[in-house]
Amino acid sequence: KINFAYNSGGSELLADTVSEQLGIPVDFTVSVDLKGFEALVDAIGGVEVKVTKAEAKEVTGHPKRYGNVKLEAGKHNLTGKQALAYCRIRKIDTDFVRTKRQRTVMNAIIKKMKSSNPFTLYKMASNAAPYIETDMTKSKLCSFVAKAGNCATSTHQARVPFPDTWWYDTINGNSVIAINKEENKKQLIDFIYNKTSEQLDKEEAEAAKD
């Protein structure tokens, strides 16, 4: 499991696992813990999310599971703690729907950042910084920050496993989602690079010769 790789060897083993299993080179890693996520959301004044009755009931009805957070159905501006609880909901549907909630919050964060002033963005970065770990150098990080404005104007999303590339299975007595690894590798590489896996392999081989 991907989680096992991170828990066993941190970001380095996680990057190696993703690269090996999906054939995608991982140049750098950035990890943000849960406190950092809360700090980021609070620094921009919360995020607007539409909460369903089932989602509100799940979070409010299980205070120990979600840290005594309360949610109400409808469109609300969620605090960091509320947004985190919303992202963690998993008992009422599937993991696929849970990741959709997480993408919803990420989109709300990006939308809020795009309309925030420089002071708010600085506050967000300052508040979240203590909870962020990365293997990038300061100069490399600054180069990405300089490009962030252009990236934020247009976002693209994909879910792995891709549609029609997975099925429910039982392995060693455990209920799991089995995937067609080669098909997922092919579609993910096309999504990220707009290239085939063969083209990417060829470019990597040529780069290794230099």
QUIKASUL-V799500 format. One record per residue. N is the residue number from 1. RES is the residue in three letters. PSI is psi in degrees with one decimal (999 if undefined). Layout:
N/RES/PSI + N/RES/PSI
This chain:
1/LYS/148.7 + 2/ILE/-42.2 + 3/ASN/-37.9 + 4/PHE/-38.7 + 5/ALA/-43.9 + 6/TYR/-43.4 + 7/ASN/-29.1 + 8/SER/-39.8 + 9/GLY/14.2 + 10/GLY/-160.2 + 11/SER/-33.9 + 12/GLU/-47.7 + 13/LEU/-35.5 + 14/LEU/-46.6 + 15/ALA/-42.8 + 16/ASP/-39.6 + 17/THR/-45.8 + 18/VAL/-44.5 + 19/SER/-43.1 + 20/GLU/-43.6 + 21/GLN/-33.4 + 22/LEU/-1.2 + 23/GLY/27.4 + 24/ILE/120.8 + 25/PRO/132.7 + 26/VAL/107.2 + 27/ASP/-39.2 + 28/PHE/159.0 + 29/THR/149.4 + 30/VAL/127.7 + 31/SER/138.4 + 32/VAL/124.3 + 33/ASP/175.7 + 34/LEU/-36.2 + 35/LYS/-36.4 + 36/GLY/-37.4 + 37/PHE/-45.5 + 38/GLU/-44.4 + 39/ALA/-39.2 + 40/LEU/-47.8 + 41/VAL/-43.1 + 42/ASP/-33.9 + 43/ALA/-27.2 + 44/ILE/10.8 + 45/GLY/21.8 + 46/GLY/172.6 + 47/VAL/144.1 + 48/GLU/122.5 + 49/VAL/141.1 + 50/LYS/116.9 + 51/VAL/131.8 + 52/THR/165.9 + 53/LYS/-39.9 + 54/ALA/-39.2 + 55/GLU/-43.3 + 56/ALA/-41.9 + 57/LYS/-40.9 + 58/GLU/-48.3 + 59/VAL/-50.8 + 60/THR/-32.8 + 61/GLY/-7.3 + 62/HIS/73.0 + 63/PRO/-36.1 + 64/LYS/-36.4 + 65/ARG/-33.5 + 66/TYR/20.8 + 67/GLY/39.5 + 68/ASN/31.4 + 69/VAL/142.5 + 70/LYS/135.6 + 71/LEU/148.1 + 72/GLU/146.8 + 73/ALA/147.2 + 74/GLY/-178.8 + 75/LYS/120.0 + 76/HIS/158.6 + 77/ASN/108.7 + 78/LEU/141.1 + 79/THR/175.4 + 80/GLY/-45.7 + 81/LYS/-41.7 + 82/GLN/-41.8 + 83/ALA/-39.3 + 84/LEU/-44.7 + 85/ALA/-42.7 + 86/TYR/-42.0 + 87/CYS/-27.2 + 88/ARG/-6.8 + 89/ILE/127.6 + 90/ARG/-6.4 + 91/LYS/-18.1 + 92/ILE/-8.8 + 93/ASP/-123.1 + 94/THR/169.0 + 95/ASP/-30.5 + 96/PHE/-40.7 + 97/VAL/-35.1 + 98/ARG/-43.9 + 99/THR/-28.5 + 100/LYS/-39.5 + 101/ARG/-42.7 + 102/GLN/-39.3 + 103/ARG/-35.0 + 104/THR/-44.3 + 105/VAL/-41.1 + 106/MET/-41.3 + 107/ASN/-38.1 + 108/ALA/-37.0 + 109/ILE/-47.0 + 110/ILE/-42.6 + 111/LYS/-42.1 + 112/LYS/-39.0 + 113/MET/-37.4 + 114/LYS/-26.2 + 115/SER/5.8 + 116/SER/152.5 + 117/ASN/164.9 + 118/PRO/-35.7 + 119/PHE/-42.9 + 120/THR/-41.0 + 121/LEU/-38.5 + 122/TYR/-42.1 + 123/LYS/-41.4 + 124/MET/-48.8 + 125/ALA/-40.4 + 126/SER/-42.1 + 127/ASN/-34.7 + 128/ALA/-23.6 + 129/ALA/-43.2 + 130/PRO/-16.4 + 131/TYR/8.2 + 132/ILE/135.5 + 133/GLU/137.7 + 134/THR/155.7 + 135/ASP/11.0 + 136/MET/147.3 + 137/THR/164.2 + 138/LYS/-40.6 + 139/SER/-40.1 + 140/LYS/-40.9 + 141/LEU/-42.4 + 142/CYS/-34.3 + 143/SER/-34.5 + 144/PHE/-38.1 + 145/VAL/-39.2 + 146/ALA/-27.6 + 147/LYS/-9.7 + 148/ALA/-35.8 + 149/GLY/-43.1 + 150/ASN/-37.8 + 151/CYS/-34.9 + 152/ALA/-18.6 + 153/THR/-19.3 + 154/SER/118.7 + 155/THR/148.2 + 156/HIS/140.7 + 157/GLN/149.6 + 158/ALA/155.0 + 159/ARG/133.5 + 160/VAL/124.4 + 161/PRO/149.3 + 162/PHE/159.4 + 163/PRO/140.9 + 164/ASP/23.4 + 165/THR/14.4 + 166/TRP/165.3 + 167/TRP/155.6 + 168/TYR/140.1 + 169/ASP/168.8 + 170/THR/119.5 + 171/ILE/122.2 + 172/ASN/37.8 + 173/GLY/-0.3 + 174/ASN/135.7 + 175/SER/121.4 + 176/VAL/168.3 + 177/ILE/114.0 + 178/ALA/147.3 + 179/ILE/155.4 + 180/ASN/97.1 + 181/LYS/-43.0 + 182/GLU/-39.2 + 183/GLU/-39.2 + 184/ASN/-40.9 + 185/LYS/-46.4 + 186/LYS/-47.8 + 187/GLN/-34.9 + 188/LEU/-42.2 + 189/ILE/-40.8 + 190/ASP/-39.0 + 191/PHE/-44.1 + 192/ILE/-46.5 + 193/TYR/-11.7 + 194/ASN/40.5 + 195/LYS/165.4 + 196/THR/161.7 + 197/SER/-32.1 + 198/GLU/-41.6 + 199/GLN/-41.6 + 200/LEU/-42.7 + 201/ASP/-40.6 + 202/LYS/-42.4 + 203/GLU/-40.2 + 204/GLU/-39.8 + 205/ALA/-40.7 + 206/GLU/-37.9 + 207/ALA/-33.9 + 208/ALA/-25.6 + 209/LYS/-27.2 + 210/ASP/999
